[in-house]
Amino acid sequence: MMGYSQDSFHRFKELHEIGGETALQERSLRKPLLANRTPPEVEALSVRLSLELPACGQVRIANELRKRGHSLSPAGMRGVWL
């Protein structure tokens, strides 16, 4: 009825009874891959450019960054936005 199977419902119910709401919070076992992360200063610059030029897409913003000496692909720009 609520989009969960009976099995999942009973698992969630048991978790809630044992640990309360904190037990229901999503716990990701994946460690973030920081080696692939865009440097924070480039992220800040790209966000600032995006706000200054709201009509520009990811390709244009990536080209503006390239003009300013930073290398970021259009797909990387989209990743920063997400």
Sequence and secondary structure as in RCSB ss.txt:
>XXXX:A:sequence
MMGYSQDSFHRFKELHEIGGETALQERSLRKPLLANRTPPEVEALSVRLSLELPACGQVRIANELRKRGHSLSPA
GMRGVWL
>XXXX:A:secstr
  SS HHHHHHHHHHHHHHTHHHHS        GGGS  HHHHHHHHHHHHHSTT  HHHHHHHHHHTT    HH
HHHHHH 
